[in-house]
C-alpha cells in the first residue's frame, strides 16, 4: 500500500483496480495511472455501521 495513504481505524485501504488486473493489462499504465496513485485508491469500511453515510456497507 502507498505510504502517502494513512491508516484509519475501522477502514481498509483498497485498490480500485486490483493489482492482479493491473499486472495483466497494460491499459492503466498506458493511460498514465499508477497502481498506488490516488486515482486507484480508496478506503472501505471493515464492518457495517462504520460508514455513517452508508451504514450497511462493509467489506
Residue pairs with C-beta under 8 A, 6 or more apart in sequence:
1 13
1 36
1 41
2 13
2 36
2 37
2 41
5 13
5 36
5 41
7 13
8 43
10 45
10 46
10 47
10 50
11 43
11 44
11 45
11 46
11 50
12 43
12 44
12 45
12 46
12 59
13 41
13 42
13 43
14 41
14 42
14 43
14 44
14 59
15 22
15 35
15 36
15 40
15 41
16 39
16 40
16 41
16 42
17 28
17 33
17 35
17 40
19 35
22 28
22 29
22 35
22 40
28 35
28 40
33 39
33 40
34 40
44 57
44 58
44 59
45 51
45 57
45 58
45 59
46 58
46 59
47 58
48 55
48 56
48 57
48 58
49 55
50 58
51 57
51 58
